[in-house]
Amino acid sequence: FPNENGLEAVSGTAWVQTGESGTPLIGVPGSGTCGTLSSGVLESSNVDITSELVNLMTAQRNYQANTKVIATSTQLDDALFQAM
């Protein structure tokens, strides 16, 4: 489509042609401005599992540390109120 932003979304991943999008551009893959096609290729995820697991473990440690800070603060508050 000459104007991809002119397509109208009809569901999560489905789009329909509108007057703003124009008519579909049809051509041979790999020629002119057309992209290429690769047969038998499976799209792979662009997420790095290792770094995401490291981020998850870091977040878990931060959560545990924050929990300890809150528990210690509560204990100090209780001790202060008992001393009064």
N, CA, C and O atoms as a GROMACS GRO file, in nm:
protein
  336
    1PHE      N    1   0.084  -0.118   0.000
    1PHE     CA    2   0.000   0.000   0.000
    1PHE      C    3   0.088   0.125   0.000
    1PHE      O    4   0.188   0.130   0.073
    2PRO      N    5   0.054   0.222  -0.080
    2PRO     CA    6   0.134   0.344  -0.082
    2PRO      C    7   0.136   0.416   0.054
    2PRO      O    8   0.236   0.476   0.092
    3ASN      N    9   0.023   0.410   0.126
    3ASN     CA   10   0.014   0.475   0.257
    3ASN      C   11  -0.032   0.372   0.360
    3ASN      O   12  -0.152   0.354   0.380
    4GLU      N   13   0.064   0.305   0.424
    4GLU     CA   14   0.030   0.200   0.521
    4GLU      C   15  -0.045   0.257   0.641
    4GLU      O   16  -0.124   0.186   0.704
    5ASN      N   17  -0.022   0.383   0.673
    5ASN     CA   18  -0.092   0.445   0.786
    5ASN      C   19  -0.240   0.466   0.757
    5ASN      O   20  -0.318   0.493   0.848
    6GLY      N   21  -0.280   0.455   0.631
    6GLY     CA   22  -0.420   0.472   0.595
    6GLY      C   23  -0.502   0.346   0.609
    6GLY      O   24  -0.624   0.350   0.593
    7LEU      N   25  -0.438   0.232   0.638
    7LEU     CA   26  -0.512   0.107   0.658
    7LEU      C   27  -0.598   0.117   0.783
    7LEU      O   28  -0.563   0.188   0.878
    8GLU      N   29  -0.711   0.046   0.784
    8GLU     CA   30  -0.802   0.049   0.898
    8GLU      C   31  -0.794  -0.085   0.972
    8GLU      O   32  -0.810  -0.190   0.911
    9ALA      N   33  -0.769  -0.080   1.103
    9ALA     CA   34  -0.760  -0.202   1.184
    9ALA      C   35  -0.901  -0.255   1.209
    9ALA      O   36  -0.990  -0.181   1.249
   10VAL      N   37  -0.920  -0.386   1.184
   10VAL     CA   38  -1.049  -0.448   1.210
   10VAL      C   39  -1.041  -0.548   1.325
   10VAL      O   40  -1.145  -0.585   1.380
   11SER      N   41  -0.923  -0.591   1.361
   11SER     CA   42  -0.901  -0.676   1.479
   11SER      C   43  -0.754  -0.665   1.516
   11SER      O   44  -0.684  -0.579   1.463
   12GLY      N   45  -0.708  -0.751   1.605
   12GLY     CA   46  -0.572  -0.742   1.654
   12GLY      C   47  -0.465  -0.734   1.547
   12GLY      O   48  -0.374  -0.653   1.557
   13THR      N   49  -0.475  -0.820   1.444
   13THR     CA   50  -0.372  -0.821   1.341
   13THR      C   51  -0.429  -0.814   1.200
   13THR      O   52  -0.358  -0.840   1.103
   14ALA      N   53  -0.555  -0.780   1.188
   14ALA     CA   54  -0.619  -0.772   1.056
   14ALA      C   55  -0.646  -0.626   1.019
   14ALA      O   56  -0.689  -0.547   1.102
   15TRP      N   57  -0.619  -0.594   0.894
   15TRP     CA   58  -0.635  -0.458   0.843
   15TRP      C   59  -0.712  -0.462   0.712
   15TRP      O   60  -0.706  -0.562   0.640
   16VAL      N   61  -0.784  -0.355   0.681
   16VAL     CA   62  -0.855  -0.347   0.553
   16VAL      C   63  -0.814  -0.220   0.480
   16VAL      O   64  -0.773  -0.120   0.540
   17GLN      N   65  -0.826  -0.228   0.349
   17GLN     CA   66  -0.791  -0.116   0.261
   17GLN      C   67  -0.893  -0.004   0.278
   17GLN      O   68  -1.012  -0.030   0.295
   18THR      N   69  -0.846   0.120   0.273
   18THR     CA   70  -0.934   0.237   0.276
   18THR      C   71  -0.895   0.328   0.160
   18THR      O   72  -0.798   0.302   0.089
   19GLY      N   73  -0.970   0.434   0.143
   19GLY     CA   74  -0.936   0.531   0.040
   19GLY      C   75  -0.802   0.598   0.068
   19GLY      O   76  -0.730   0.634  -0.024
   20GLU      N   77  -0.771   0.616   0.197
   20GLU     CA   78  -0.645   0.680   0.234
   20GLU      C   79  -0.523   0.591   0.210
   20GLU      O   80  -0.414   0.639   0.182
   21SER      N   81  -0.543   0.458   0.221
   21SER     CA   82  -0.430   0.367   0.206
   21SER      C   83  -0.391   0.349   0.060
   21SER      O   84  -0.275   0.319   0.029
   22GLY      N   85  -0.486   0.368  -0.028
   22GLY     CA   86  -0.459   0.345  -0.170
   22GLY      C   87  -0.473   0.198  -0.205
   22GLY      O   88  -0.509   0.116  -0.121
   23THR      N   89  -0.445   0.166  -0.329
   23THR     CA   90  -0.456   0.027  -0.373
   23THR      C   91  -0.326  -0.047  -0.343
   23THR      O   92  -0.220   0.015  -0.338
   24PRO      N   93  -0.334  -0.178  -0.324
   24PRO     CA   94  -0.213  -0.255  -0.293
   24PRO      C   95  -0.111  -0.248  -0.406
   24PRO      O   96  -0.147  -0.245  -0.523
   25LEU      N   97   0.016  -0.244  -0.369
   25LEU     CA   98   0.124  -0.247  -0.467
   25LEU      C   99   0.160  -0.393  -0.491
   25LEU      O  100   0.193  -0.465  -0.397
   26ILE      N  101   0.154  -0.437  -0.614
   26ILE     CA  102   0.181  -0.576  -0.648
   26ILE      C  103   0.307  -0.582  -0.732
   26ILE      O  104   0.323  -0.504  -0.826
   27GLY      N  105   0.397  -0.674  -0.699
   27GLY     CA  106   0.521  -0.686  -0.774
   27GLY      C  107   0.589  -0.818  -0.744
   27GLY      O  108   0.541  -0.898  -0.663
   28VAL      N  109   0.700  -0.840  -0.809
   28VAL     CA  110   0.778  -0.962  -0.791
   28VAL      C  111   0.875  -0.941  -0.674
   28VAL      O  112   0.947  -0.841  -0.672
   29PRO      N  113   0.877  -1.034  -0.578
   29PRO     CA  114   0.969  -1.020  -0.464
   29PRO      C  115   1.114  -1.005  -0.510
   29PRO      O  116   1.160  -1.077  -0.598
   30GLY      N  117   1.184  -0.909  -0.449
   30GLY     CA  118   1.324  -0.887  -0.481
   30GLY      C  119   1.349  -0.793  -0.597
   30GLY      O  120   1.464  -0.764  -0.629
   31SER      N  121   1.243  -0.743  -0.660
   31SER     CA  122   1.262  -0.651  -0.772
   31SER      C  123   1.208  -0.514  -0.736
   31SER      O  124   1.110  -0.502  -0.662
   32GLY      N  125   1.270  -0.412  -0.787
   32GLY     CA  126   1.224  -0.275  -0.762
   32GLY      C  127   1.226  -0.242  -0.614
   32GLY      O  128   1.326  -0.262  -0.545
   33THR      N  129   1.112  -0.192  -0.565
   33THR     CA  130   1.103  -0.156  -0.424
   33THR      C  131   1.042  -0.267  -0.340
   33THR      O  132   1.015  -0.248  -0.221
   34CYS      N  133   1.019  -0.383  -0.400
   34CYS     CA  134   0.961  -0.496  -0.327
   34CYS      C  135   1.067  -0.564  -0.240
   34CYS      O  136   1.184  -0.569  -0.277
   35GLY      N  137   1.024  -0.613  -0.126
   35GLY     CA  138   1.114  -0.688  -0.038
   35GLY      C  139   1.140  -0.826  -0.094
   35GLY      O  140   1.089  -0.862  -0.200
   36THR      N  141   1.218  -0.905  -0.022
   36THR     CA  142   1.249  -1.040  -0.065
   36THR      C  143   1.171  -1.141   0.017
   36THR      O  144   1.125  -1.111   0.128
   37LEU      N  145   1.156  -1.261  -0.038
   37LEU     CA  146   1.090  -1.372   0.031
   37LEU      C  147   1.192  -1.483   0.050
   37LEU      O  148   1.271  -1.512  -0.039
   38SER      N  149   1.190  -1.544   0.167
   38SER     CA  150   1.278  -1.659   0.194
   38SER      C  151   1.189  -1.775   0.233
   38SER      O  152   1.119  -1.769   0.334
   39SER      N  153   1.192  -1.882   0.154
   39SER     CA  154   1.106  -1.997   0.184
   39SER      C  155   1.170  -2.083   0.291
   39SER      O  156   1.293  -2.094   0.300
   40GLY      N  157   1.086  -2.144   0.373
   40GLY     CA  158   1.133  -2.235   0.476
   40GLY      C  159   1.200  -2.168   0.594
   40GLY      O  160   1.265  -2.235   0.674
   41VAL      N  161   1.184  -2.038   0.606
   41VAL     CA  162   1.247  -1.966   0.716
   41VAL      C  163   1.142  -1.934   0.820
   41VAL      O  164   1.033  -1.885   0.788
   42LEU      N  165   1.174  -1.964   0.944
   42LEU     CA  166   1.083  -1.937   1.054
   42LEU      C  167   1.126  -1.810   1.125
   42LEU      O  168   1.244  -1.792   1.156
   43GLU      N  169   1.032  -1.722   1.149
   43GLU     CA  170   1.064  -1.597   1.219
   43GLU      C  171   1.107  -1.630   1.362
   43GLU      O  172   1.040  -1.707   1.431
   44SER      N  173   1.216  -1.573   1.404
   44SER     CA  174   1.263  -1.600   1.540
   44SER      C  175   1.234  -1.480   1.629
   44SER      O  176   1.214  -1.368   1.582
   45SER      N  177   1.232  -1.506   1.756
   45SER     CA  178   1.204  -1.401   1.853
   45SER      C  179   1.321  -1.304   1.860
   45SER      O  180   1.436  -1.344   1.840
   46ASN      N  181   1.291  -1.179   1.887
   46ASN     CA  182   1.396  -1.079   1.899
   46ASN      C  183   1.426  -1.048   2.046
   46ASN      O  184   1.481  -0.942   2.078
   47VAL      N  185   1.390  -1.142   2.135
   47VAL     CA  186   1.413  -1.125   2.278
   47VAL      C  187   1.534  -1.208   2.317
   47VAL      O  188   1.543  -1.326   2.283
   48ASP      N  189   1.628  -1.146   2.390
   48ASP     CA  190   1.745  -1.218   2.440
   48ASP      C  191   1.708  -1.276   2.576
   48ASP      O  192   1.700  -1.205   2.676
   49ILE      N  193   1.686  -1.409   2.578
   49ILE     CA  194   1.640  -1.476   2.699
   49ILE      C  195   1.737  -1.456   2.815
   49ILE      O  196   1.695  -1.433   2.928
   50THR      N  197   1.867  -1.464   2.787
   50THR     CA  198   1.967  -1.452   2.893
   50THR      C  199   1.958  -1.318   2.963
   50THR      O  200   1.955  -1.311   3.086
   51SER      N  201   1.954  -1.210   2.886
   51SER     CA  202   1.949  -1.078   2.949
   51SER      C  203   1.816  -1.056   3.021
   51SER      O  204   1.812  -0.988   3.123
   52GLU      N  205   1.708  -1.113   2.969
   52GLU     CA  206   1.579  -1.098   3.035
   52GLU      C  207   1.576  -1.173   3.168
   52GLU      O  208   1.518  -1.126   3.265
   53LEU      N  209   1.640  -1.292   3.173
   53LEU     CA  210   1.647  -1.365   3.300
   53LEU      C  211   1.734  -1.291   3.401
   53LEU      O  212   1.702  -1.288   3.520
   54VAL      N  213   1.843  -1.232   3.355
   54VAL     CA  214   1.927  -1.151   3.444
   54VAL      C  215   1.847  -1.033   3.497
   54VAL      O  216   1.854  -1.002   3.616
   55ASN      N  217   1.772  -0.967   3.410
   55ASN     CA  218   1.687  -0.854   3.454
   55ASN      C  219   1.583  -0.900   3.556
   55ASN      O  220   1.555  -0.829   3.652
   56LEU      N  221   1.526  -1.019   3.534
   56LEU     CA  222   1.426  -1.072   3.626
   56LEU      C  223   1.488  -1.101   3.762
   56LEU      O  224   1.428  -1.070   3.865
   57MET      N  225   1.607  -1.161   3.764
   57MET     CA  226   1.674  -1.190   3.891
   57MET      C  227   1.711  -1.062   3.964
   57MET      O  228   1.701  -1.054   4.086
   58THR      N  229   1.755  -0.961   3.889
   58THR     CA  230   1.788  -0.832   3.950
   58THR      C  231   1.664  -0.769   4.012
   58THR      O  232   1.668  -0.716   4.123
   59ALA      N  233   1.553  -0.774   3.940
   59ALA     CA  234   1.428  -0.718   3.992
   59ALA      C  235   1.384  -0.793   4.117
   59ALA      O  236   1.333  -0.732   4.211
   60GLN      N  237   1.403  -0.925   4.118
   60GLN     CA  238   1.365  -1.004   4.235
   60GLN      C  239   1.450  -0.966   4.356
   60GLN      O  240   1.398  -0.953   4.467
   61ARG      N  241   1.580  -0.949   4.336
   61ARG     CA  242   1.669  -0.908   4.446
   61ARG      C  243   1.631  -0.769   4.497
   61ARG      O  244   1.630  -0.745   4.618
   62ASN      N  245   1.599  -0.679   4.406
   62ASN     CA  246   1.557  -0.544   4.446
   62ASN      C  247   1.428  -0.549   4.527
   62ASN      O  248   1.413  -0.476   4.626
   63TYR      N  249   1.335  -0.635   4.485
   63TYR     CA  250   1.209  -0.649   4.557
   63TYR      C  251   1.234  -0.702   4.698
   63TYR      O  252   1.177  -0.653   4.795
   64GLN      N  253   1.321  -0.804   4.709
   64GLN     CA  254   1.353  -0.860   4.841
   64GLN      C  255   1.419  -0.754   4.930
   64GLN      O  256   1.387  -0.745   5.049
   65ALA      N  257   1.509  -0.676   4.874
   65ALA     CA  258   1.576  -0.571   4.952
   65ALA      C  259   1.474  -0.467   4.998
   65ALA      O  260   1.479  -0.423   5.113
   66ASN      N  261   1.383  -0.428   4.911
   66ASN     CA  262   1.280  -0.330   4.949
   66ASN      C  263   1.189  -0.385   5.057
   66ASN      O  264   1.146  -0.312   5.147
   67THR      N  265   1.158  -0.515   5.050
   67THR     CA  266   1.075  -0.578   5.152
   67THR      C  267   1.144  -0.573   5.287
   67THR      O  268   1.080  -0.546   5.389
   68LYS      N  269   1.274  -0.600   5.289
   68LYS     CA  270   1.349  -0.594   5.415
   68LYS      C  271   1.352  -0.452   5.471
   68LYS      O  272   1.341  -0.433   5.592
   69VAL      N  273   1.368  -0.354   5.384
   69VAL     CA  274   1.368  -0.214   5.429
   69VAL      C  275   1.235  -0.179   5.494
   69VAL      O  276   1.232  -0.115   5.599
   70ILE      N  277   1.126  -0.220   5.432
   70ILE     CA  278   0.993  -0.191   5.487
   70ILE      C  279   0.974  -0.262   5.620
   70ILE      O  280   0.921  -0.204   5.714
   71ALA      N  281   1.016  -0.389   5.629
   71ALA     CA  282   1.003  -0.464   5.755
   71ALA      C  283   1.085  -0.398   5.865
   71ALA      O  284   1.038  -0.386   5.978
   72THR      N  285   1.207  -0.357   5.834
   72THR     CA  286   1.292  -0.291   5.934
   72THR      C  287   1.232  -0.158   5.977
   72THR      O  288   1.235  -0.124   6.096
   73SER      N  289   1.177  -0.085   5.884
   73SER     CA  290   1.113   0.043   5.916
   73SER      C  291   0.994   0.021   6.008
   73SER      O  292   0.973   0.098   6.102
   74THR      N  293   0.917  -0.082   5.982
   74THR     CA  294   0.802  -0.114   6.066
   74THR      C  295   0.848  -0.149   6.207
   74THR      O  296   0.788  -0.106   6.305
   75GLN      N  297   0.955  -0.228   6.217
   75GLN     CA  298   1.008  -0.265   6.349
   75GLN      C  299   1.056  -0.141   6.425
   75GLN      O  300   1.031  -0.128   6.545
   76LEU      N  301   1.125  -0.051   6.357
   76LEU     CA  302   1.172   0.071   6.421
   76LEU      C  303   1.056   0.158   6.468
   76LEU      O  304   1.060   0.216   6.577
   77ASP      N  305   0.952   0.168   6.385
   77ASP     CA  306   0.833   0.245   6.423
   77ASP      C  307   0.768   0.184   6.547
   77ASP      O  308   0.730   0.257   6.639
   78ASP      N  309   0.755   0.051   6.550
   78ASP     CA  310   0.696  -0.016   6.665
   78ASP      C  311   0.778   0.009   6.791
   78ASP      O  312   0.723   0.037   6.897
   79ALA      N  313   0.910   0.000   6.779
   79ALA     CA  314   0.998   0.023   6.895
   79ALA      C  315   0.986   0.167   6.943
   79ALA      O  316   0.986   0.193   7.063
   80LEU      N  317   0.975   0.260   6.850
   80LEU     CA  318   0.960   0.401   6.887
   80LEU      C  319   0.830   0.426   6.960
   80LEU      O  320   0.827   0.498   7.060
   81PHE      N  321   0.721   0.367   6.911
   81PHE     CA  322   0.591   0.387   6.975
   81PHE      C  323   0.587   0.322   7.113
   81PHE      O  324   0.522   0.374   7.204
   82GLN      N  325   0.655   0.210   7.130
   82GLN     CA  326   0.658   0.144   7.261
   82GLN      C  327   0.742   0.225   7.360
   82GLN      O  328   0.714   0.223   7.480
   83ALA      N  329   0.843   0.295   7.311
   83ALA     CA  330   0.928   0.374   7.399
   83ALA      C  331   0.857   0.500   7.447
   83ALA      O  332   0.896   0.558   7.549
   84MET      N  333   0.755   0.542   7.376
   84MET     CA  334   0.685   0.665   7.413
   84MET      C  335   0.592   0.641   7.525
   84MET      O  336   0.524   0.734   7.570
   0.00000   0.00000   0.00000
